[in-house]
């Protein structure tokens, strides 16, 4: 069968539309249903504490894509700027759930406003409790890399 440019283009278009209508799966292959995605999108940027974000991660982390992911990035960046004093809580939760710690670090990214990335970098560099140096170093490195990407 000969593949023509027209057939390849048609296949690409059909694939794009199909993906938009299908539920998607996460890295751990858990299906995110349309209903879960709708709820996840409405709550993703609402957590005011690391504990609440962890609960959302446990419930909707498998829906972490697109607007939902941007909502999670928003709340992670706000917690790391507006509520830096709660960093010990992040460490405690992350120690018992390494996947959550990775989730948090991953959400320090180019969707975060540059002013916030700069503040996260500063907090990690100057306000880090002595026993959390590794976590702070990871946060600082990710914020600096995201700042470079967004420029």
C-alpha positions in Angstrom: 0.0 0.0 0.0 1.4 3.3 -1.0 1.3 6.1 1.6 0.5 9.4 0.0 0.8 12.8 1.6 -2.9 13.2 1.4 -3.5 9.9 3.3 -0.9 10.7 5.9 -2.6 14.1 6.4 -6.0 12.6 6.7 -4.8 10.1 9.3 -3.2 12.9 11.3 -6.4 14.9 11.3 -8.5 11.9 12.3 -6.0 11.1 15.1 -6.1 14.7 16.5 -9.9 14.7 16.6 -10.1 11.3 18.1 -7.6 12.2 20.9 -9.7 15.2 21.8 -12.8 13.1 22.4 -11.2 10.1 24.2 -10.4 9.9 27.9 -6.7 9.8 28.5 -4.4 7.8 30.6 -1.7 8.9 33.0 1.9 7.8 33.2 0.7 4.9 35.5 -1.9 4.0 32.8 -4.8 4.9 35.0 -7.7 6.1 32.9 -9.0 9.7 33.5 -12.6 9.7 32.6 -14.4 12.8 31.2 -16.2 13.2 34.5 -13.0 13.0 36.6 -11.3 15.5 34.2 -14.1 18.0 34.7 -13.9 17.8 38.4 -10.1 17.8 38.4 -10.1 20.9 36.3 -12.4 22.7 38.7 -10.4 21.8 41.8 -6.8 21.7 40.5 -5.9 25.3 41.4 -7.8 25.5 44.7 -5.6 23.8 47.3 -4.4 26.1 50.1 -2.2 23.6 51.8 0.2 20.8 50.9 -2.1 18.3 52.6 -5.1 19.4 50.4 -2.9 19.3 47.3 -1.8 15.8 48.2 -5.4 14.7 48.5 -6.1 16.2 45.1 -3.0 14.4 43.7 -4.2 11.1 45.1 -7.6 11.6 43.6 -6.9 13.3 40.3 -3.1 13.0 39.7 -3.8 10.6 36.9 -5.7 13.5 35.1 -2.6 15.7 35.2 -2.7 17.1 31.6 -3.5 20.4 29.8 -5.6 22.8 31.8 -5.6 20.5 34.8 -1.8 20.4 34.9 -1.7 24.2 34.6 -4.0 24.4 37.6 -1.7 22.2 39.6 1.3 24.3 38.5 -0.6 27.4 39.7 -1.2 26.0 43.1 2.3 24.6 43.6 3.8 27.9 42.7 1.5 29.8 45.0 2.3 27.5 47.9 6.0 27.9 47.2 5.7 31.7 47.2 2.8 32.7 49.4 3.0 29.9 51.9 6.8 29.1 52.0 6.6 28.7 55.8 4.7 25.4 55.2 7.7 23.8 53.3 8.2 21.3 56.2 4.7 20.0 55.5 5.7 19.4 51.9 8.9 17.6 53.0 6.9 15.3 55.4 4.3 14.4 52.8 7.0 14.0 50.1 9.0 11.7 52.3 6.1 9.3 52.7 4.9 9.7 49.1 7.9 10.2 46.7 5.5 10.3 43.7 3.9 13.4 45.2 7.3 15.0 45.7 8.1 14.4 42.0 4.7 15.8 41.0 5.4 19.0 42.9 8.8 19.4 41.4 7.4 18.7 37.9 4.9 21.5 38.4 7.5 24.1 38.8 7.6 24.8 35.1 7.3 27.4 32.3 3.6 28.0 32.9 4.5 29.7 36.2 4.9 33.5 35.9 8.5 34.6 35.8 8.1 36.8 38.9 6.9 33.8 40.9 9.7 31.6 39.6 12.2 34.3 40.8 10.5 34.3 44.2 10.5 30.5 44.5 14.2 30.6 43.6 14.9 33.2 46.3 12.9 31.3 48.9 14.7 28.1 48.2 18.1 29.8 48.3 17.6 32.0 51.4 14.7 30.6 53.5 15.4 26.9 53.5 15.4 25.1 56.8 18.8 23.4 57.3 17.5 19.9 57.2 15.6 20.4 53.9 18.6 21.4 51.8 18.0 18.6 49.2 14.4 19.5 48.7 15.2 23.2 48.5 18.0 22.5 46.1 15.6 20.6 43.8 13.1 23.3 44.0 15.6 26.0 43.2 17.1 24.1 40.3 13.6 23.5 38.8 12.6 27.1 39.2 15.8 28.3 37.6 15.4 25.9 34.7 11.7 26.9 34.2 12.7 30.6 34.2 15.2 30.0 31.5 12.6 28.0 29.4 10.0 30.8 29.7 12.3 33.5 28.4 
